[in-house]
Amino acid sequence: MSVVENVLQKVKERNPGEVEFHQAVEEVLQSLEPVLEQHPEFVETGLVDRLVEPERQIMFRVPWVDDEGKVQVNRGFRVQFNSAIGPYKGGLRFHPSVYLGIIKFLGFEQIFKNSLTGLPIGGGKGGSDFNPKGKSDGEIMRFCQSFMSELYRHIGQDVDVPAGDIGVGAREIGFLFGQYKRLRNAYEAGILTGKGLKYGGSLVRKEATGYGLIYFTKEMLEANNKNLKDKTVVISGAGNVAIYACEKAQEFGAKVVAMCDSKGYIYDKDGIKLDTVKQIKEVERKRIKEYVNHHPEAEYHEGQKGIWSLKCDIALPCATQNDIHLEHAKQLVENGCMAVGEGANMPCTNDALEFFLEKGLYVAPAKAANAGGVATSALEMSQNSMRLSWTFEEVDQKLQDIMKNIFNASNNASKKYGMEGNYVAGANIAGFLKVAEAMMAQGVI
């Protein structure tokens, strides 16, 4: 049994039922086989075994009172996975699907994503099985205050810095920050990122993950003598990542023809009118099917998975994990898709990823391509530490530089280890090596 097979078997035995975590570990470790062959010291010191075990896992009760005066109870999580290169950094996800396995998969991915940014941040993730959809502002505030009343014990601007994720936007971050400030009796601006601009937030943070995805995809295409101009693009999702990926793709001359939410997708052959989508999703907080009321020439289809049957040059899965299965990958390839940019965390199943690579598609992997969000969070931390605010143009330029550097690191690692053009493996290797070298330097801890 190989080192990778042995570690993976132990992960499955030690973490039963956590299928997303198993999937994330398998995808990374398979990429690392040539690295481990050249660096036996990583195996001999038990580094790989330590890498797949979180430094700390925290789970807690979150009681809150709804608008009818009834007590509700949710579970809260924070997995502090790896602090070899900096304080734990990673978002909070509020969604009914959240359980420990989801948080561990996200935290594990975050180690390598954060490493790739070149910034001093470790990997962590957190959240709750609370569903903010359909809740009043008062209910969300009471939940967030209860959640932070426990979480505040485990975080700090030099220890662990959470941010937003699915279900956690500016409103939730505001409530969480207010409660932290109240409990600590101190204004520690760097404790949370994704804050409002009036109290320590950074320009470009909202746009960063979507913009970063397009910046990385652009670099990848140009390295292969392609570009975004006049390409037909399909994007899953209708949240921050999808909206701002759409905005930047359109800026570079691409035609985005489809977007979706969890209920269904819209198709507009003439190109998505993004102002309408922003109004529906960011202001009115309604379903994307409302789009056809504004643009009757567009189509709405129930069920979001049908979006992958549409003809496109570039697919950008920006919704959630395991969005594209093997059957969808086959449809995309059959319809002439040439590139996939992963805007969500682990949006393609492992067999779908393998199929794309076998068929010669250019794949921008999530760890690298969606790192713009956490990179800009780290820039927000820098501004908080210096008590400064940078302009939109300054932050955007830094983001572009970071995404270019991430692509170059992924590309160079893929070449060095004999997998040129496989940016999935390249990103895993480049992210791993920095963390591994730090872990080796710090001893067995």
DOMARDREN-603268 format. One line per 8 residues: number of its first residue (from 0); for each residue x, y, z of C-alpha. Coordinates in pm, 1 decimal. Layout:
REM DOMARDREN-603268
NUM) X:Y:Z | ...
This chain:
REM DOMARDREN-603268
0) 0.0:0.0:0.0 | 138.8:341.1:-99.3 | 184.4:623.8:150.0 | -112.3:808.8:0.0 | -340.4:502.1:13.3 | -235.8:434.7:372.8 | -306.7:792.0:487.6 | -637.6:802.7:301.6
8) -749.0:475.1:458.6 | -671.7:611.5:806.3 | -860.4:933.9:729.1 | -1171.2:734.0:630.1 | -1150.2:512.5:938.8 | -1093.9:803.1:1176.4 | -1359.9:1029.4:1020.2 | -1648.5:796.9:928.2
16) -1931.4:939.4:720.1 | -1749.9:1265.0:637.8 | -1755.6:1204.6:262.4 | -1673.4:1561.8:155.4 | -1365.2:1559.4:378.8 | -1256.2:1222.6:236.4 | -1300.1:1360.9:-116.1 | -1094.4:1674.7:-44.7
24) -809.8:1476.4:112.4 | -805.2:1222.1:-171.1 | -791.1:1492.0:-438.9 | -494.2:1664.4:-274.2 | -295.5:1355.9:-176.3 | -315.9:1199.2:-521.3 | -150.7:1512.7:-662.4 | 128.2:1491.4:-404.9
32) 259.9:1142.1:-489.0 | 553.1:1268.8:-704.2 | 643.0:1523.3:-433.3 | 647.1:1259.9:-158.1 | 870.7:1038.5:-373.4 | 1126.1:1320.2:-401.9 | 1090.0:1427.1:-36.5 | 1087.5:1112.4:182.0
40) 1142.1:1335.2:487.7 | 777.9:1446.0:463.6 | 673.5:1083.7:514.1 | 939.8:986.0:770.5 | 842.6:1271.9:1006.7 | 471.1:1187.5:988.8 | 406.7:1524.1:824.8 | 133.5:1393.7:594.1
48) -46.5:1226.3:886.0 | -31.6:1553.8:1080.0 | -145.2:1756.9:780.1 | -477.6:1571.7:750.3 | -556.9:1599.6:1122.2 | -694.8:1938.6:1238.1 | -502.0:2111.0:1513.9 | -832.6:2179.8:1690.3
56) -1202.0:2104.5:1633.5 | -1461.9:2306.0:1823.4 | -1834.6:2224.8:1828.2 | -2088.7:2410.0:2040.1 | -2459.2:2469.1:2107.4 | -2621.6:2785.4:1969.5 | -2958.1:2859.1:2138.1 | -3162.5:3157.0:2014.4
64) -3519.9:3286.4:2032.9 | -3729.0:3324.8:1716.9 | -3986.1:3598.7:1651.6 | -4262.9:3384.8:1802.5 | -4072.3:3357.6:2130.1 | -3976.3:2991.4:2075.9 | -3628.6:2869.8:2162.3 | -3437.7:2721.0:1868.1
72) -3109.5:2530.0:1894.6 | -2842.8:2498.4:1627.1 | -2490.1:2364.0:1620.2 | -2184.8:2584.3:1577.3 | -1846.4:2470.0:1445.6 | -1493.3:2603.3:1410.8 | -1215.5:2380.0:1278.2 | -869.6:2531.0:1325.3
80) -683.2:2315.1:1078.2 | -329.1:2440.7:1032.4 | -138.8:2743.1:1165.7 | 208.0:2666.3:1025.2 | 229.4:2988.3:821.1 | -5.7:3221.7:1008.2 | -323.4:3258.1:1216.4 | -615.8:3041.9:1109.6
88) -816.2:3215.4:835.8 | -1136.4:3102.3:672.6 | -1504.3:3179.4:644.2 | -1818.3:3095.9:838.3 | -2094.5:2912.1:651.2 | -2456.8:2926.6:770.0 | -2652.8:2662.2:579.3 | -2870.7:2364.0:678.7
96) -2627.7:2123.1:506.8 | -2345.0:2216.3:746.4 | -2202.9:1940.8:965.8 | -1850.6:1862.5:1086.1 | -1746.1:1689.0:761.4 | -1833.4:1994.2:548.4 | -1639.0:2226.6:779.2 | -1337.8:1993.0:777.1
104) -1333.8:1968.9:398.0 | -1351.3:2347.8:371.7 | -1081.5:2396.8:636.9 | -849.5:2146.0:468.6 | -890.0:2318.6:130.7 | -826.8:2652.2:299.7 | -475.7:2547.5:408.9 | -353.8:2527.0:50.3
112) -561.4:2815.2:-81.9 | -423.4:3047.7:185.5 | -70.7:2924.1:124.1 | -102.5:3001.0:-247.8 | -186.8:3366.8:-180.7 | 168.7:3419.9:-55.5 | 25.9:3590.1:253.4 | 87.4:3475.5:614.8
120) -244.3:3301.9:686.7 | -319.0:2947.6:800.8 | -625.0:2735.2:728.3 | -951.8:2717.1:920.7 | -1327.8:2717.2:866.7 | -1647.5:2738.7:1067.5 | -2021.3:2775.6:1054.3 | -2356.2:2641.4:1162.2
128) -2653.5:2439.4:1036.0 | -2862.3:2756.7:1084.1 | -3053.1:2865.0:772.6 | -3073.2:3247.1:734.6 | -3319.9:3221.8:443.9 | -3666.3:3336.0:543.7 | -3547.7:3468.1:880.5 | -3608.8:3825.3:995.7
136) -3320.4:4061.5:1069.9 | -3405.6:4028.8:1439.5 | -3380.7:3649.2:1428.4 | -3051.4:3661.9:1242.1 | -2914.6:3915.2:1491.5 | -3012.7:3699.2:1790.2 | -2860.7:3390.8:1629.9 | -2534.6:3571.6:1543.6
144) -2505.4:3712.0:1895.4 | -2552.7:3366.8:2047.3 | -2304.7:3213.2:1800.6 | -2038.3:3474.0:1878.2 | -2096.8:3440.9:2254.1 | -1921.8:3104.4:2226.7 | -1692.6:3159.1:1927.6 | -1523.8:3469.2:2075.2
152) -1332.7:3248.1:2322.9 | -1148.7:3075.7:2038.9 | -1058.7:3358.4:1798.7 | -833.7:3666.5:1791.5 | -660.1:3879.7:1531.3 | -334.9:3686.6:1587.8 | -507.9:3352.3:1652.2 | -801.9:3292.5:1417.0
160) -975.9:3542.6:1188.6 | -1314.3:3431.5:1046.5 | -1489.1:3584.6:744.2 | -1808.8:3519.3:549.9 | -1909.6:3227.9:327.6 | -2244.1:3091.7:208.9 | -2522.1:3247.9:418.8 | -2287.4:3494.8:587.2
168) -2277.1:3835.5:420.7 | -2232.8:4194.5:535.6 | -2541.9:4181.5:759.6 | -2426.4:3872.5:948.3 | -2065.7:3994.4:977.3 | -2195.2:4320.4:1126.0 | -2397.6:4140.3:1394.2 | -2105.8:3905.6:1472.8
176) -1857.2:4193.3:1498.9 | -2087.5:4396.7:1721.6 | -2125.5:4108.8:1967.0 | -1749.6:4036.8:1967.8 | -1676.8:4404.0:2043.0 | -1933.4:4402.2:2323.0 | -1790.0:4086.7:2484.1 | -1426.6:4193.8:2454.2
184) -1484.7:4560.2:2545.8 | -1230.2:4646.5:2275.7 | -1233.0:4758.1:1913.9 | -1024.2:4487.1:1746.9 | -1096.1:4561.3:1381.9 | -881.4:4272.6:1252.3 | -1085.7:4001.7:1423.1 | -1330.2:3954.9:1132.7
192) -1300.4:4032.0:762.3 | -1573.0:4119.3:515.6 | -1677.3:4406.2:743.1 | -1871.9:4710.5:625.7 | -1667.0:4997.6:484.7 | -1772.6:5226.6:770.6 | -1609.0:5009.1:1037.0 | -1286.5:4867.3:896.7
200) -1388.4:4681.3:582.4 | -1193.0:4685.4:258.1 | -1295.3:4796.9:-87.1 | -1306.2:4510.9:-342.6 | -1375.9:4248.6:-70.6 | -1728.7:4184.4:-198.1 | -1607.8:4152.4:-556.8 | -1279.0:3976.8:-480.9
208) -1360.3:3606.1:-522.7 | -1545.7:3656.3:-851.2 | -1291.0:3903.7:-987.5 | -1004.2:3679.5:-878.3 | -1160.0:3380.1:-1054.8 | -1163.0:3572.8:-1382.0 | -812.3:3711.9:-1332.0 | -679.9:3356.1:-1282.0
216) -883.3:3216.9:-1574.0 | -754.6:3497.3:-1797.9 | -392.9:3416.1:-1705.2 | -453.9:3045.6:-1768.7 | -610.2:3105.0:-2110.0 | -343.7:3353.4:-2218.4 | -68.3:3107.9:-2120.0 | -229.9:2871.8:-2373.0
224) -275.8:3138.6:-2645.0 | -649.9:3182.2:-2575.8 | -853.8:3468.1:-2432.5 | -1194.1:3557.9:-2289.3 | -1310.0:3787.7:-2569.0 | -1631.1:3671.9:-2739.8 | -1635.4:3343.3:-2545.1 | -1972.8:3208.7:-2430.9
232) -1978.4:3158.7:-2053.6 | -2217.4:2970.8:-1823.9 | -2204.6:3046.2:-1449.3 | -2376.0:2847.5:-1174.4 | -2479.0:3043.5:-867.1 | -2618.1:3392.4:-814.3 | -2432.2:3503.8:-502.3 | -2127.7:3726.6:-465.9
240) -1889.5:3494.3:-648.4 | -2117.8:3437.1:-947.4 | -2229.9:3800.0:-977.7 | -1880.9:3949.0:-975.0 | -1733.1:3674.7:-1192.2 | -2005.9:3766.6:-1441.2 | -1922.5:4137.1:-1410.6 | -1550.3:4090.8:-1472.3
248) -1600.2:3833.1:-1750.8 | -1827.3:4078.7:-1931.5 | -1564.7:4351.8:-1883.8 | -1312.4:4131.7:-2063.7 | -1551.0:4080.6:-2356.6 | -1705.8:3743.0:-2274.0 | -2078.8:3677.2:-2316.4 | -2237.6:3526.1:-2004.5
256) -2561.1:3355.2:-2110.2 | -2675.2:3168.5:-1796.1 | -2682.7:3188.8:-1415.8 | -2877.0:2995.3:-1152.1 | -2980.5:2965.3:-789.9 | -3080.7:2654.2:-597.9 | -3426.6:2642.7:-759.1 | -3348.3:2686.1:-1129.6
264) -3153.6:2866.7:-1400.5 | -3201.4:3154.2:-1642.1 | -3078.5:3155.3:-2002.9 | -3044.2:3478.5:-2197.7 | -2897.0:3419.3:-2543.9 | -2817.6:3789.7:-2581.6 | -2618.8:3799.0:-2257.8 | -2717.0:3830.3:-1891.4
272) -2820.1:4181.8:-1783.5 | -2625.5:4193.9:-1460.3 | -2795.1:4502.0:-1316.0 | -3119.4:4305.6:-1307.9 | -2956.1:4009.2:-1132.6 | -2798.6:4241.5:-873.6 | -3134.8:4404.9:-803.6 | -3309.1:4067.4:-760.8
280) -3041.4:3893.9:-550.6 | -2862.3:4171.5:-360.5 | -3146.3:4416.3:-299.5 | -3474.1:4224.5:-314.7 | -3325.3:3887.9:-199.9 | -3562.1:3703.3:-434.2 | -3531.6:3400.6:-660.6 | -3354.3:3432.4:-993.3
288) -3670.3:3331.7:-1182.7 | -3780.3:3696.0:-1134.1 | -3533.0:3781.1:-1412.9 | -3777.7:3676.7:-1685.8 | -4035.2:3925.4:-1552.6 | -3788.5:4200.6:-1644.9 | -3662.5:4035.2:-1963.9 | -3939.0:3823.8:-2123.3
296) -3708.8:3719.1:-2408.2 | -3501.5:3516.2:-2155.9 | -3587.3:3161.8:-2041.2 | -3625.2:3019.6:-1691.8 | -3591.9:2646.6:-1622.9 | -3663.7:2468.9:-1294.4 | -3372.1:2268.3:-1151.3 | -3026.9:2422.3:-1153.1
304) -2835.8:2117.7:-1285.9 | -2976.3:2166.3:-1636.4 | -2746.0:2465.2:-1670.6 | -2459.4:2226.9:-1758.1 | -2643.6:2101.3:-2067.0 | -2608.6:2445.3:-2229.9 | -2351.0:2502.9:-2501.4 | -2059.0:2714.6:-2379.4
312) -1686.8:2776.0:-2421.6 | -1620.5:2830.3:-2051.0 | -1802.0:2688.4:-1746.5 | -1770.9:2867.0:-1413.3 | -1924.3:2665.5:-1125.5 | -1969.7:2929.2:-852.3 | -2247.3:2777.4:-638.8 | -2143.7:2504.2:-395.4
320) -1949.2:2178.8:-362.9 | -2005.4:1885.7:-603.2 | -2206.8:2095.2:-846.7 | -2059.5:1924.0:-1155.4 | -2074.9:1543.5:-1159.3 | -1926.2:1316.2:-1426.0 | -2250.6:1318.4:-1629.3 | -2245.3:1700.0:-1639.2
328) -1876.1:1699.6:-1730.7 | -1952.9:1474.3:-2026.9 | -2232.8:1707.8:-2140.7 | -2002.5:2009.9:-2121.4 | -1726.4:1840.5:-2322.1 | -1974.5:1713.9:-2580.1 | -2103.0:2070.9:-2624.0 | -1754.5:2210.1:-2691.5
336) -1652.0:2351.0:-2352.7 | -1277.5:2425.3:-2350.4 | -1219.6:2558.6:-1995.7 | -1358.6:2527.9:-1642.8 | -1295.2:2783.8:-1368.6 | -1389.2:2669.1:-1018.0 | -1538.1:2964.6:-831.4 | -1694.9:2758.4:-550.8
344) -1505.8:2528.0:-314.1 | -1465.5:2179.8:-468.2 | -1750.7:2231.6:-720.2 | -1643.7:1937.2:-938.1 | -1644.8:1577.2:-818.6 | -1306.4:1403.2:-845.9 | -1416.4:1190.3:-1141.8 | -1550.2:1499.0:-1321.3
352) -1214.0:1673.3:-1270.3 | -1025.6:1369.3:-1400.3 | -1251.9:1359.6:-1707.4 | -1190.6:1727.4:-1784.7 | -814.0:1676.7:-1759.8 | -824.1:1359.9:-1973.0 | -1010.7:1551.0:-2243.7 | -755.4:1832.6:-2241.2
360) -970.8:2108.2:-2092.8 | -801.3:2395.5:-1914.9 | -906.1:2368.5:-1548.9 | -862.4:2653.9:-1300.7 | -884.5:2469.4:-964.5 | -1077.7:2617.4:-672.9 | -782.1:2635.9:-433.1 | -608.4:2869.6:-675.0
368) -887.1:3030.3:-875.6 | -1114.6:3131.4:-588.2 | -834.1:3244.1:-355.5 | -905.4:3610.4:-436.1 | -1159.6:3635.1:-155.1 | -929.0:3522.5:122.8 | -639.9:3717.8:-31.6 | -842.8:4038.0:-7.6
376) -947.4:3942.0:345.2 | -577.3:3930.9:431.7 | -537.5:4272.8:268.1 | -824.5:4391.6:490.1 | -631.7:4260.9:792.7 | -324.6:4456.1:676.2 | -524.7:4777.2:644.3 | -674.0:4720.7:991.5
384) -326.2:4667.9:1142.4 | -197.1:4988.7:982.7 | -522.7:5179.7:1048.6 | -532.3:5273.7:680.3 | -777.1:5238.7:391.7 | -657.8:5174.2:37.4 | -847.5:5287.5:-270.8 | -1049.1:5047.8:-486.9
392) -780.2:5069.1:-756.1 | -499.5:4992.8:-509.4 | -671.1:4684.2:-368.9 | -779.5:4564.6:-713.8 | -422.7:4595.0:-845.4 | -288.8:4398.0:-548.0 | -556.5:4132.1:-615.0 | -457.6:4108.4:-982.5
400) -91.6:4069.9:-885.4 | -175.8:3797.9:-630.9 | -386.3:3599.5:-881.5 | -110.9:3625.7:-1142.6 | 142.7:3499.5:-887.8 | -88.3:3210.9:-791.4 | -120.2:3108.0:-1155.4 | 256.6:3125.9:-1207.2
408) 321.4:2919.0:-891.5 | 66.3:2654.8:-1001.4 | 202.1:2649.5:-1357.2 | 565.2:2622.1:-1245.6 | 488.9:2342.6:-996.9 | 300.5:2144.4:-1263.4 | 605.7:2170.4:-1493.0 | 859.2:2085.2:-1221.6
416) 681.9:1764.0:-1127.0 | 612.1:1645.5:-1481.6 | 244.7:1742.3:-1509.5 | 261.4:2050.0:-1731.7 | -80.9:2202.8:-1794.4 | -237.6:2023.4:-1497.4 | -308.4:2329.3:-1283.7 | -509.9:2119.3:-1036.1
424) -199.9:1922.9:-937.0 | 20.6:2231.5:-969.3 | -191.2:2431.2:-723.8 | -200.1:2145.8:-472.8 | 177.4:2100.5:-491.1 | 264.9:2470.9:-471.0 | 29.1:2522.2:-175.5 | 153.0:2209.2:2.2
432) 526.8:2278.1:-26.4 | 515.1:2611.5:155.0 | 312.5:2463.7:443.6 | 524.4:2146.6:456.3 | 850.9:2340.4:480.2 | 709.3:2554.2:762.9 | 588.3:2244.8:947.3 | 930.2:2079.6:911.5
440) 1100.8:2389.2:1053.1 | 871.1:2400.6:1356.7 | 919.0:2041.1:1469.5 | 665.9:1773.1:1554.9 | 369.8:1973.1:1685.8
